[in-house]
Amino acid sequence: MSNEKPLGLTARQKIQKGMTITREKIVPMEFDESRYDIVEVNVEIKDLDPVFHDYKIVNLSDLHLGQWLTAEYLEGVIDIVNRQEPDMVALTGDYVSYVLEDVAEDLERCLSMIEVKDASLAVLGNHDHWNGADEIRQILKNAGIMDVSNDVYTISKDGEKGVANLHIAGVDSMKLNKEDIDAVMLKIPEHGPAIMLAHEPDFADIAATTGRFALQISGHSHGGQFIIPGLNTTILRSACSRKYPVGEYQVGDMVQYTSKGLGTNVFWLRINCAPEITIFKLKSPEVEEKIENKESKNINQTLSVSHSKKIFPTREDVDNFLNIDDISEFVESKRKRILVYMENKTDNIKENINEIPKIIENKTEEIKNNLKFN
């Protein structure tokens, strides 16, 4: 992991500008709501006050505005968000890919359109740092969105037993070594349920170890942009999203949820992996128990997508059919074969080059003999 900009950043910026010019010929530009997965996830949170029962958090991740995702697309997505009438909106990083200046105004304008009851909170991803963290933070601030990277925000409501709190913490990009869990733990109050926002999902191992968070919301992986049919996971896993690449996992006492995100990186390619808007509904055990006692727990519960536990495998399921070390060994073996192949080709080329003077000499003698004969 490195906090430096990636190698070839200038080249990537040029490629993105080229994509922007050609995308209308490749990708349909009209916004189509049917292309998006609206995923609803019910999360029961210990000690959640009844006043927060059915509290609705809408998550958007990995916009990558400007590469393939246009301002028109983002406007359409935010319209979907606003129709959900969210209590809170959580933005989990990578708002642009490689070029900020071309889309900065559109990003601020679109994010300013978000309508929310309590708060819009955000953390930064690795691409945001590559494009300029200070500029991204200013855009978020101008749009009325609070950056909670390595910070904590508390939502308070009047409950039957007094003031009830829900703490929303966030960490900065783990991939770039910007996360500071120590700072978060110093700031977070001792009591009251807490949720973690982290761009990279594999931070869940650290968040869960603290024993302080009931839920972590992440993105970064894009779901691998390819999901294996029937298995509902991906073998395409980048740094910091190898363990928890897509969907819901149980990590200790904490639920980890990884969104498939909205945009794509490099190529506009998603196979069995639609862009996603995630709606989290928080559940109070106290209210759930009362509903269950009335035998009407499932009445009037309309889900856009079935609860993700029924869709995505557990960590144990993943380990049964996928071993990351095996994939690494496979890739390394292929890399070595390529090097050997290139070395052999180079030797063949050298041998052929050495033969050229002899070939020319033979041809010259052949021509001389032909001339004498004529």
C-alpha atoms as a printed R data frame, in Angstrom:
    type eleno elety resid chain resno       x       y       z
1   ATOM     1    CA   MET     A     1   0.000   0.000   0.000
2   ATOM     2    CA   SER     A     2   1.253   3.472  -0.795
3   ATOM     3    CA   ASN     A     3   0.152   7.021  -0.276
4   ATOM     4    CA   GLU     A     4   1.822   8.046  -3.548
5   ATOM     5    CA   LYS     A     5   0.004   8.643  -6.806
6   ATOM     6    CA   PRO     A     6  -0.132   5.587  -9.072
7   ATOM     7    CA   LEU     A     7   2.469   5.037 -11.752
8   ATOM     8    CA   GLY     A     8   1.349   6.341 -15.102
9   ATOM     9    CA   LEU     A     9  -1.212   8.747 -13.658
10  ATOM    10    CA   THR     A    10  -0.686  11.204 -16.525
11  ATOM    11    CA   ALA     A    11  -1.250   8.428 -19.047
12  ATOM    12    CA   ARG     A    12  -4.422   7.355 -17.230
13  ATOM    13    CA   GLN     A    13  -5.680  10.917 -17.319
14  ATOM    14    CA   LYS     A    14  -5.152  11.035 -21.088
15  ATOM    15    CA   ILE     A    15  -6.933   7.710 -21.482
16  ATOM    16    CA   GLN     A    16  -9.876   9.012 -19.453
17  ATOM    17    CA   LYS     A    17 -10.133  12.121 -21.618
18  ATOM    18    CA   GLY     A    18 -10.149   9.873 -24.673
19  ATOM    19    CA   MET     A    19 -12.892   7.734 -23.151
20  ATOM    20    CA   THR     A    20 -14.965  10.818 -22.457
21  ATOM    21    CA   ILE     A    21 -14.782  11.794 -26.132
22  ATOM    22    CA   THR     A    22 -15.758   8.345 -27.419
23  ATOM    23    CA   ARG     A    23 -18.184   7.105 -24.756
24  ATOM    24    CA   GLU     A    24 -21.322   8.334 -26.547
25  ATOM    25    CA   LYS     A    25 -20.479   5.987 -29.420
26  ATOM    26    CA   ILE     A    26 -19.957   3.051 -27.054
27  ATOM    27    CA   VAL     A    27 -22.373   3.434 -24.141
28  ATOM    28    CA   PRO     A    28 -26.049   4.507 -24.313
29  ATOM    29    CA   MET     A    29 -26.073   7.941 -22.736
30  ATOM    30    CA   GLU     A    30 -29.737   8.136 -21.751
31  ATOM    31    CA   PHE     A    31 -30.232   7.410 -18.057
32  ATOM    32    CA   ASP     A    32 -32.085   4.130 -17.536
33  ATOM    33    CA   GLU     A    33 -33.205   3.411 -13.981
34  ATOM    34    CA   SER     A    34 -33.745  -0.265 -14.813
35  ATOM    35    CA   ARG     A    35 -29.979  -0.760 -15.135
36  ATOM    36    CA   TYR     A    36 -29.488  -0.158 -11.404
37  ATOM    37    CA   ASP     A    37 -29.901  -2.564  -8.498
38  ATOM    38    CA   ILE     A    38 -31.780  -1.033  -5.588
39  ATOM    39    CA   VAL     A    39 -30.683  -3.256  -2.718
40  ATOM    40    CA   GLU     A    40 -32.380  -3.039   0.673
41  ATOM    41    CA   VAL     A    41 -30.552  -4.457   3.672
42  ATOM    42    CA   ASN     A    42 -32.193  -4.809   7.076
43  ATOM    43    CA   VAL     A    43 -29.677  -4.625   9.925
44  ATOM    44    CA   GLU     A    44 -30.688  -5.334  13.508
45  ATOM    45    CA   ILE     A    45 -28.474  -3.280  15.814
46  ATOM    46    CA   LYS     A    46 -28.014  -4.092  19.466
47  ATOM    47    CA   ASP     A    47 -29.176  -1.353  21.843
48  ATOM    48    CA   LEU     A    48 -30.642   0.731  19.006
49  ATOM    49    CA   ASP     A    49 -33.277   2.950  20.565
50  ATOM    50    CA   PRO     A    50 -36.823   2.423  19.190
51  ATOM    51    CA   VAL     A    51 -36.800   6.020  17.945
52  ATOM    52    CA   PHE     A    52 -34.237   4.856  15.327
53  ATOM    53    CA   HIS     A    53 -36.256   1.803  14.253
54  ATOM    54    CA   ASP     A    54 -36.494   1.726  10.432
55  ATOM    55    CA   TYR     A    55 -33.960   4.541  10.238
56  ATOM    56    CA   LYS     A    56 -33.068   4.706   6.549
57  ATOM    57    CA   ILE     A    57 -29.500   5.196   5.321
58  ATOM    58    CA   VAL     A    58 -28.935   5.367   1.550
59  ATOM    59    CA   ASN     A    59 -25.408   4.593   0.404
60  ATOM    60    CA   LEU     A    60 -23.721   5.667  -2.839
61  ATOM    61    CA   SER     A    61 -20.182   4.553  -3.600
62  ATOM    62    CA   ASP     A    62 -17.576   4.799  -6.362
63  ATOM    63    CA   LEU     A    63 -19.218   7.386  -8.609
64  ATOM    64    CA   HIS     A    64 -16.077   7.813 -10.763
65  ATOM    65    CA   LEU     A    65 -17.782  10.786 -12.379
66  ATOM    66    CA   GLY     A    66 -16.336  11.811 -15.729
67  ATOM    67    CA   GLN     A    67 -14.928   8.532 -16.955
68  ATOM    68    CA   TRP     A    68 -18.088   6.720 -18.022
69  ATOM    69    CA   LEU     A    69 -20.595   8.052 -15.491
70  ATOM    70    CA   THR     A    70 -21.954  11.376 -16.768
71  ATOM    71    CA   ALA     A    71 -23.633  14.217 -14.891
72  ATOM    72    CA   GLU     A    72 -26.928  13.068 -16.442
73  ATOM    73    CA   TYR     A    73 -26.444   9.617 -14.939
74  ATOM    74    CA   LEU     A    74 -25.603  11.073 -11.525
75  ATOM    75    CA   GLU     A    75 -28.673  13.314 -11.612
76  ATOM    76    CA   GLY     A    76 -30.808  10.231 -12.307
77  ATOM    77    CA   VAL     A    77 -29.201   8.328  -9.437
78  ATOM    78    CA   ILE     A    78 -29.774  11.188  -7.002
79  ATOM    79    CA   ASP     A    79 -33.397  11.384  -8.099
80  ATOM    80    CA   ILE     A    80 -33.738   7.721  -7.061
81  ATOM    81    CA   VAL     A    81 -32.064   8.521  -3.745
82  ATOM    82    CA   ASN     A    82 -34.377  11.442  -3.030
83  ATOM    83    CA   ARG     A    83 -37.454   9.318  -3.744
84  ATOM    84    CA   GLN     A    84 -36.384   7.015  -0.921
85  ATOM    85    CA   GLU     A    85 -36.772   9.949   1.510
86  ATOM    86    CA   PRO     A    86 -33.602   8.957   3.401
87  ATOM    87    CA   ASP     A    87 -32.893   9.909   6.992
88  ATOM    88    CA   MET     A    88 -29.199   9.902   6.152
89  ATOM    89    CA   VAL     A    89 -27.045   9.561   3.039
90  ATOM    90    CA   ALA     A    90 -23.638   7.864   3.267
91  ATOM    91    CA   LEU     A    91 -21.085   8.453   0.516
92  ATOM    92    CA   THR     A    92 -18.146   6.055   0.603
93  ATOM    93    CA   GLY     A    93 -15.511   7.506  -1.705
94  ATOM    94    CA   ASP     A    94 -14.005   7.641  -5.202
95  ATOM    95    CA   TYR     A    95 -16.130  10.509  -6.525
96  ATOM    96    CA   VAL     A    96 -13.935  10.910  -9.625
97  ATOM    97    CA   SER     A    97 -11.405   8.678 -11.416
98  ATOM    98    CA   TYR     A    98  -8.353  10.551 -12.734
99  ATOM    99    CA   VAL     A    99  -9.496  13.994 -13.922
100 ATOM   100    CA   LEU     A   100 -11.181  16.335 -11.445
101 ATOM   101    CA   GLU     A   101 -11.110  19.721 -13.165
102 ATOM   102    CA   ASP     A   102 -13.392  18.622 -16.021
103 ATOM   103    CA   VAL     A   103 -16.181  17.479 -13.670
104 ATOM   104    CA   ALA     A   104 -15.720  19.481 -10.450
105 ATOM   105    CA   GLU     A   105 -18.670  21.803 -11.114
106 ATOM   106    CA   ASP     A   106 -20.965  18.944 -12.128
107 ATOM   107    CA   LEU     A   107 -19.972  16.931  -9.058
108 ATOM   108    CA   GLU     A   108 -20.735  19.790  -6.682
109 ATOM   109    CA   ARG     A   109 -23.996  20.660  -8.447
110 ATOM   110    CA   CYS     A   110 -25.257  17.067  -8.443
111 ATOM   111    CA   LEU     A   111 -24.301  16.337  -4.842
112 ATOM   112    CA   SER     A   112 -26.045  19.563  -3.813
113 ATOM   113    CA   MET     A   113 -29.286  18.018  -5.129
114 ATOM   114    CA   ILE     A   114 -29.346  15.358  -2.391
115 ATOM   115    CA   GLU     A   115 -32.360  15.740  -0.100
116 ATOM   116    CA   VAL     A   116 -31.971  14.239   3.357
117 ATOM   117    CA   LYS     A   117 -33.704  14.548   6.736
118 ATOM   118    CA   ASP     A   118 -30.706  14.458   9.070
119 ATOM   119    CA   ALA     A   119 -27.272  14.463   7.421
120 ATOM   120    CA   SER     A   120 -25.191  13.580   4.379
121 ATOM   121    CA   LEU     A   121 -21.848  12.129   5.469
122 ATOM   122    CA   ALA     A   122 -18.846  11.074   3.408
123 ATOM   123    CA   VAL     A   123 -15.387   9.531   3.508
124 ATOM   124    CA   LEU     A   124 -12.662   9.730   0.872
125 ATOM   125    CA   GLY     A   125 -11.327   6.937  -1.334
126 ATOM   126    CA   ASN     A   126  -7.921   6.428  -2.923
127 ATOM   127    CA   HIS     A   127  -8.896   8.168  -6.193
128 ATOM   128    CA   ASP     A   128  -9.984  11.247  -4.246
129 ATOM   129    CA   HIS     A   129  -6.492  11.627  -2.840
130 ATOM   130    CA   TRP     A   130  -4.914  11.098  -6.254
131 ATOM   131    CA   ASN     A   131  -7.065  13.926  -7.621
132 ATOM   132    CA   GLY     A   132  -6.588  16.238  -4.655
133 ATOM   133    CA   ALA     A   133  -8.146  15.536  -1.258
134 ATOM   134    CA   ASP     A   134  -8.451  19.208  -0.318
135 ATOM   135    CA   GLU     A   135 -10.363  20.001  -3.514
136 ATOM   136    CA   ILE     A   136 -12.713  17.032  -3.029
137 ATOM   137    CA   ARG     A   137 -13.368  18.000   0.582
138 ATOM   138    CA   GLN     A   138 -14.205  21.547  -0.486
139 ATOM   139    CA   ILE     A   139 -16.660  20.232  -3.091
140 ATOM   140    CA   LEU     A   140 -18.327  18.050  -0.451
141 ATOM   141    CA   LYS     A   141 -18.535  20.973   1.960
142 ATOM   142    CA   ASN     A   142 -20.001  23.282  -0.690
143 ATOM   143    CA   ALA     A   143 -22.614  20.605  -1.441
144 ATOM   144    CA   GLY     A   144 -23.645  20.430   2.222
145 ATOM   145    CA   ILE     A   145 -21.933  17.087   2.857
146 ATOM   146    CA   MET     A   146 -19.770  16.510   5.932
147 ATOM   147    CA   ASP     A   147 -16.482  14.643   5.580
148 ATOM   148    CA   VAL     A   148 -16.127  12.215   8.500
149 ATOM   149    CA   SER     A   149 -12.804  10.673   7.441
150 ATOM   150    CA   ASN     A   150 -11.098   9.734  10.744
151 ATOM   151    CA   ASP     A   151 -13.917  11.491  12.547
152 ATOM   152    CA   VAL     A   152 -17.291  10.881  14.227
153 ATOM   153    CA   TYR     A   153 -20.715  12.465  13.757
154 ATOM   154    CA   THR     A   154 -23.539  11.871  16.223
155 ATOM   155    CA   ILE     A   155 -27.237  11.935  15.341
156 ATOM   156    CA   SER     A   156 -29.454  12.594  18.348
157 ATOM   157    CA   LYS     A   157 -33.207  12.170  18.741
158 ATOM   158    CA   ASP     A   158 -35.663  12.473  21.596
159 ATOM   159    CA   GLY     A   159 -36.683   8.981  22.667
160 ATOM   160    CA   GLU     A   160 -39.055   7.692  25.343
161 ATOM   161    CA   LYS     A   161 -36.143   7.292  27.765
162 ATOM   162    CA   GLY     A   162 -34.489  10.598  26.944
163 ATOM   163    CA   VAL     A   163 -32.009  11.580  24.242
164 ATOM   164    CA   ALA     A   164 -30.984   8.660  22.011
165 ATOM   165    CA   ASN     A   165 -27.776   8.733  19.986
166 ATOM   166    CA   LEU     A   166 -26.526   7.013  16.853
167 ATOM   167    CA   HIS     A   167 -22.820   7.521  16.115
168 ATOM   168    CA   ILE     A   168 -21.520   7.519  12.526
169 ATOM   169    CA   ALA     A   169 -17.746   7.134  12.306
170 ATOM   170    CA   GLY     A   170 -15.543   7.176   9.235
171 ATOM   171    CA   VAL     A   171 -11.971   6.440   8.239
172 ATOM   172    CA   ASP     A   172  -9.880   7.791   5.396
173 ATOM   173    CA   SER     A   173  -8.457   5.583   2.625
174 ATOM   174    CA   MET     A   174  -6.899   2.388   3.932
175 ATOM   175    CA   LYS     A   175  -5.192   1.701   0.588
176 ATOM   176    CA   LEU     A   176  -3.158   4.879   0.981
177 ATOM   177    CA   ASN     A   177  -2.473   4.364   4.698
178 ATOM   178    CA   LYS     A   178  -4.656   7.352   5.576
179 ATOM   179    CA   GLU     A   179  -6.959   5.532   8.009
180 ATOM   180    CA   ASP     A   180  -6.624   6.418  11.708
181 ATOM   181    CA   ILE     A   181  -8.745   4.164  13.888
182 ATOM   182    CA   ASP     A   182  -6.998   5.479  16.999
183 ATOM   183    CA   ALA     A   183  -8.272   8.996  16.304
184 ATOM   184    CA   VAL     A   184 -11.777   7.624  15.782
185 ATOM   185    CA   MET     A   185 -11.755   5.627  19.017
186 ATOM   186    CA   LEU     A   186 -10.649   8.699  20.965
187 ATOM   187    CA   LYS     A   187 -13.534  10.736  19.524
188 ATOM   188    CA   ILE     A   188 -16.399   8.249  19.667
189 ATOM   189    CA   PRO     A   189 -18.569   8.374  22.810
190 ATOM   190    CA   GLU     A   190 -18.478   5.336  25.064
191 ATOM   191    CA   HIS     A   191 -22.202   4.616  24.831
192 ATOM   192    CA   GLY     A   192 -24.658   4.400  21.945
193 ATOM   193    CA   PRO     A   193 -24.661   2.175  18.834
194 ATOM   194    CA   ALA     A   194 -22.141   3.060  16.114
195 ATOM   195    CA   ILE     A   195 -21.723   2.561  12.364
196 ATOM   196    CA   MET     A   196 -18.456   2.750  10.414
197 ATOM   197    CA   LEU     A   197 -18.029   4.229   6.910
198 ATOM   198    CA   ALA     A   198 -14.873   2.978   5.187
199 ATOM   199    CA   HIS     A   199 -14.092   3.103   1.476
200 ATOM   200    CA   GLU     A   200 -12.140  -0.156   1.527
201 ATOM   201    CA   PRO     A   201 -14.137  -3.169   2.812
202 ATOM   202    CA   ASP     A   202 -11.205  -5.132   4.231
203 ATOM   203    CA   PHE     A   203 -10.932  -2.479   6.941
204 ATOM   204    CA   ALA     A   204 -13.756  -4.524   8.500
205 ATOM   205    CA   ASP     A   205 -11.188  -6.748  10.211
206 ATOM   206    CA   ILE     A   206  -9.900  -3.719  12.124
207 ATOM   207    CA   ALA     A   207 -13.314  -2.159  12.768
208 ATOM   208    CA   ALA     A   208 -14.727  -5.437  14.080
209 ATOM   209    CA   THR     A   209 -11.778  -5.961  16.412
210 ATOM   210    CA   THR     A   210 -12.644  -2.776  18.301
211 ATOM   211    CA   GLY     A   211 -16.004  -4.294  19.250
212 ATOM   212    CA   ARG     A   212 -17.564  -0.854  18.869
213 ATOM   213    CA   PHE     A   213 -19.359  -1.023  15.509
214 ATOM   214    CA   ALA     A   214 -22.508  -2.879  14.524
215 ATOM   215    CA   LEU     A   215 -22.203  -2.203  10.786
216 ATOM   216    CA   GLN     A   216 -19.518  -1.137   8.304
217 ATOM   217    CA   ILE     A   217 -20.536   0.291   4.914
218 ATOM   218    CA   SER     A   218 -17.952   0.168   2.111
219 ATOM   219    CA   GLY     A   219 -17.349   0.203  -1.643
220 ATOM   220    CA   HIS     A   220 -14.019   0.260  -3.540
221 ATOM   221    CA   SER     A   221 -14.318  -3.160  -5.217
222 ATOM   222    CA   HIS     A   222 -17.112  -2.357  -7.733
223 ATOM   223    CA   GLY     A   223 -18.175  -5.913  -6.924
224 ATOM   224    CA   GLY     A   224 -15.274  -6.982  -9.115
225 ATOM   225    CA   GLN     A   225 -17.436  -5.771 -12.053
226 ATOM   226    CA   PHE     A   226 -17.927  -9.483 -12.728
227 ATOM   227    CA   ILE     A   227 -19.991 -11.741 -10.462
228 ATOM   228    CA   ILE     A   228 -19.944 -15.520 -10.899
229 ATOM   229    CA   PRO     A   229 -23.527 -16.637 -11.617
230 ATOM   230    CA   GLY     A   230 -24.853 -18.912  -8.891
231 ATOM   231    CA   LEU     A   231 -22.019 -18.059  -6.512
232 ATOM   232    CA   ASN     A   232 -22.719 -14.337  -6.306
233 ATOM   233    CA   THR     A   233 -19.124 -13.367  -5.683
234 ATOM   234    CA   THR     A   234 -16.109 -12.464  -7.825
235 ATOM   235    CA   ILE     A   235 -12.547 -13.635  -8.372
236 ATOM   236    CA   LEU     A   236 -11.515 -10.128  -9.479
237 ATOM   237    CA   ARG     A   237 -10.320  -8.642  -6.208
238 ATOM   238    CA   SER     A   238  -8.134  -5.603  -5.763
239 ATOM   239    CA   ALA     A   239  -6.059  -4.548  -2.780
240 ATOM   240    CA   CYS     A   240  -8.133  -3.945   0.360
241 ATOM   241    CA   SER     A   241 -11.173  -5.770  -1.054
242 ATOM   242    CA   ARG     A   242  -9.871  -9.318  -1.259
243 ATOM   243    CA   LYS     A   243 -11.732 -10.710   1.761
244 ATOM   244    CA   TYR     A   244 -15.054  -8.884   1.465
245 ATOM   245    CA   PRO     A   245 -15.511  -8.031  -2.245
246 ATOM   246    CA   VAL     A   246 -19.298  -7.875  -2.620
247 ATOM   247    CA   GLY     A   247 -22.412  -7.981  -0.482
248 ATOM   248    CA   GLU     A   248 -22.877  -8.841   3.166
249 ATOM   249    CA   TYR     A   249 -20.541 -10.643   5.556
250 ATOM   250    CA   GLN     A   250 -20.530 -11.306   9.275
251 ATOM   251    CA   VAL     A   251 -17.203 -10.206  10.727
252 ATOM   252    CA   GLY     A   252 -17.181 -10.998  14.422
253 ATOM   253    CA   ASP     A   253 -20.158  -9.179  15.903
254 ATOM   254    CA   MET     A   254 -20.219  -6.666  13.047
255 ATOM   255    CA   VAL     A   255 -22.016  -6.745   9.708
256 ATOM   256    CA   GLN     A   256 -19.819  -5.754   6.754
257 ATOM   257    CA   TYR     A   257 -21.591  -4.650   3.582
258 ATOM   258    CA   THR     A   258 -19.714  -3.964   0.329
259 ATOM   259    CA   SER     A   259 -21.606  -2.110  -2.401
260 ATOM   260    CA   LYS     A   260 -21.070  -2.859  -6.089
261 ATOM   261    CA   GLY     A   261 -20.837   0.920  -6.555
262 ATOM   262    CA   LEU     A   262 -22.045   3.093  -9.412
263 ATOM   263    CA   GLY     A   263 -19.151   3.703 -11.756
264 ATOM   264    CA   THR     A   264 -16.405   1.594 -13.275
265 ATOM   265    CA   ASN     A   265 -12.693   1.968 -13.605
266 ATOM   266    CA   VAL     A   266 -10.938   1.821 -16.995
267 ATOM   267    CA   PHE     A   267 -13.590  -0.114 -18.926
268 ATOM   268    CA   TRP     A   268 -17.383   0.194 -18.961
269 ATOM   269    CA   LEU     A   269 -17.831  -3.502 -18.288
270 ATOM   270    CA   ARG     A   270 -20.123  -5.132 -15.756
271 ATOM   271    CA   ILE     A   271 -21.128  -8.774 -16.092
272 ATOM   272    CA   ASN     A   272 -23.893  -9.981 -13.775
273 ATOM   273    CA   CYS     A   273 -22.903  -7.005 -11.600
274 ATOM   274    CA   ALA     A   274 -25.285  -4.070 -12.023
275 ATOM   275    CA   PRO     A   275 -24.413  -0.690 -10.469
276 ATOM   276    CA   GLU     A   276 -25.963  -0.401  -7.034
277 ATOM   277    CA   ILE     A   277 -27.823   1.978  -4.742
278 ATOM   278    CA   THR     A   278 -28.018   0.487  -1.254
279 ATOM   279    CA   ILE     A   279 -30.718   1.225   1.306
280 ATOM   280    CA   PHE     A   280 -29.989   0.229   4.888
281 ATOM   281    CA   LYS     A   281 -32.913  -0.041   7.298
282 ATOM   282    CA   LEU     A   282 -31.808  -0.140  10.909
283 ATOM   283    CA   LYS     A   283 -33.863  -2.334  13.215
284 ATOM   284    CA   SER     A   284 -34.311  -1.962  16.964
285 ATOM   285    CA   PRO     A   285 -34.378  -5.380  18.717
286 ATOM   286    CA   GLU     A   286 -36.916  -4.005  21.166
287 ATOM   287    CA   VAL     A   287 -39.360  -3.072  18.399
288 ATOM   288    CA   GLU     A   288 -38.635  -6.269  16.438
289 ATOM   289    CA   GLU     A   289 -39.536  -8.341  19.487
290 ATOM   290    CA   LYS     A   290 -42.857  -6.549  19.871
291 ATOM   291    CA   ILE     A   291 -43.658  -7.013  16.190
292 ATOM   292    CA   GLU     A   292 -42.732 -10.694  16.371
293 ATOM   293    CA   ASN     A   293 -44.975 -11.182  19.369
294 ATOM   294    CA   LYS     A   294 -47.866  -9.765  17.351
295 ATOM   295    CA   GLU     A   295 -47.083 -12.317  14.611
296 ATOM   296    CA   SER     A   296 -47.009  -9.634  11.962
297 ATOM   297    CA   LYS     A   297 -43.307  -9.137  11.524
298 ATOM   298    CA   ASN     A   298 -43.263  -9.509   7.735
299 ATOM   299    CA   ILE     A   299 -46.465  -7.607   6.942
300 ATOM   300    CA   ASN     A   300 -46.016  -4.576   4.674
301 ATOM   301    CA   GLN     A   301 -42.268  -5.173   4.284
302 ATOM   302    CA   THR     A   302 -41.602  -4.540   0.589
303 ATOM   303    CA   LEU     A   303 -38.016  -5.154  -0.460
304 ATOM   304    CA   SER     A   304 -36.557  -4.101  -3.808
305 ATOM   305    CA   VAL     A   305 -34.147  -7.029  -3.484
306 ATOM   306    CA   SER     A   306 -34.337  -9.873  -0.980
307 ATOM   307    CA   HIS     A   307 -32.227  -9.489   2.136
308 ATOM   308    CA   SER     A   308 -28.622  -9.934   1.116
309 ATOM   309    CA   LYS     A   309 -28.004 -12.873   3.464
310 ATOM   310    CA   LYS     A   310 -30.084 -14.893   1.003
311 ATOM   311    CA   ILE     A   311 -28.059 -13.651  -1.966
312 ATOM   312    CA   PHE     A   312 -24.417 -13.452  -0.932
313 ATOM   313    CA   PRO     A   313 -22.272 -16.277   0.515
314 ATOM   314    CA   THR     A   314 -20.711 -16.208   3.949
315 ATOM   315    CA   ARG     A   315 -16.959 -15.949   4.413
316 ATOM   316    CA   GLU     A   316 -16.915 -19.732   5.023
317 ATOM   317    CA   ASP     A   317 -18.744 -20.361   1.738
318 ATOM   318    CA   VAL     A   318 -16.227 -18.247  -0.151
319 ATOM   319    CA   ASP     A   319 -13.269 -20.104   1.347
320 ATOM   320    CA   ASN     A   320 -14.769 -23.413   0.214
321 ATOM   321    CA   PHE     A   321 -14.442 -22.558  -3.468
322 ATOM   322    CA   LEU     A   322 -11.836 -19.828  -3.599
323 ATOM   323    CA   ASN     A   323  -8.306 -19.614  -2.293
324 ATOM   324    CA   ILE     A   324  -6.584 -16.277  -2.950
325 ATOM   325    CA   ASP     A   325  -3.140 -17.895  -2.667
326 ATOM   326    CA   ASP     A   326  -4.032 -20.317  -5.458
327 ATOM   327    CA   ILE     A   327  -4.982 -17.406  -7.714
328 ATOM   328    CA   SER     A   328  -1.755 -15.584  -6.874
329 ATOM   329    CA   GLU     A   329   0.289 -18.689  -7.694
330 ATOM   330    CA   PHE     A   330  -1.606 -19.137 -10.967
331 ATOM   331    CA   VAL     A   331  -0.939 -15.526 -12.003
332 ATOM   332    CA   GLU     A   332   2.734 -15.813 -11.019
333 ATOM   333    CA   SER     A   333   3.159 -19.012 -13.051
334 ATOM   334    CA   LYS     A   334   1.649 -17.300 -16.102
335 ATOM   335    CA   ARG     A   335   3.950 -14.316 -15.621
336 ATOM   336    CA   LYS     A   336   7.016 -16.569 -15.520
337 ATOM   337    CA   ARG     A   337   5.903 -18.388 -18.669
338 ATOM   338    CA   ILE     A   338   5.565 -15.056 -20.474
339 ATOM   339    CA   LEU     A   339   9.099 -14.055 -19.434
340 ATOM   340    CA   VAL     A   340  10.524 -17.387 -20.657
341 ATOM   341    CA   TYR     A   341   8.592 -17.059 -23.917
342 ATOM   342    CA   MET     A   342   9.921 -13.532 -24.506
343 ATOM   343    CA   GLU     A   343  13.474 -14.654 -23.699
344 ATOM   344    CA   ASN     A   344  13.225 -17.506 -26.209
345 ATOM   345    CA   LYS     A   345  11.835 -15.154 -28.832
346 ATOM   346    CA   THR     A   346  14.698 -12.735 -28.201
347 ATOM   347    CA   ASP     A   347  17.265 -15.508 -28.679
348 ATOM   348    CA   ASN     A   348  15.574 -16.538 -31.939
349 ATOM   349    CA   ILE     A   349  15.638 -12.950 -33.168
350 ATOM   350    CA   LYS     A   350  19.361 -12.666 -32.306
351 ATOM   351    CA   GLU     A   351  20.117 -15.880 -34.188
352 ATOM   352    CA   ASN     A   352  18.177 -14.648 -37.214
353 ATOM   353    CA   ILE     A   353  19.985 -11.295 -37.157
354 ATOM   354    CA   ASN     A   354  23.362 -13.068 -37.074
355 ATOM   355    CA   GLU     A   355  22.342 -15.036 -40.143
356 ATOM   356    CA   ILE     A   356  21.492 -11.930 -42.202
357 ATOM   357    CA   PRO     A   357  25.087 -11.128 -43.436
358 ATOM   358    CA   LYS     A   358  25.541 -14.721 -44.578
359 ATOM   359    CA   ILE     A   359  22.183 -14.679 -46.377
360 ATOM   360    CA   ILE     A   360  23.104 -11.387 -48.120
361 ATOM   361    CA   GLU     A   361  26.502 -12.791 -49.176
362 ATOM   362    CA   ASN     A   362  24.908 -15.926 -50.628
363 ATOM   363    CA   LYS     A   363  22.317 -13.862 -52.469
364 ATOM   364    CA   THR     A   364  25.038 -11.562 -53.825
365 ATOM   365    CA   GLU     A   365  27.028 -14.494 -55.200
366 ATOM   366    CA   GLU     A   366  23.837 -15.929 -56.696
367 ATOM   367    CA   ILE     A   367  23.112 -12.639 -58.490
368 ATOM   368    CA   LYS     A   368  26.735 -12.400 -59.804
369 ATOM   369    CA   ASN     A   369  26.553 -15.916 -61.191
370 ATOM   370    CA   ASN     A   370  23.235 -15.141 -62.896
371 ATOM   371    CA   LEU     A   371  24.715 -12.035 -64.484
372 ATOM   372    CA   LYS     A   372  27.739 -13.987 -65.804
373 ATOM   373    CA   PHE     A   373  25.442 -16.659 -67.211
374 ATOM   374    CA   ASN     A   374  23.365 -14.045 -69.021
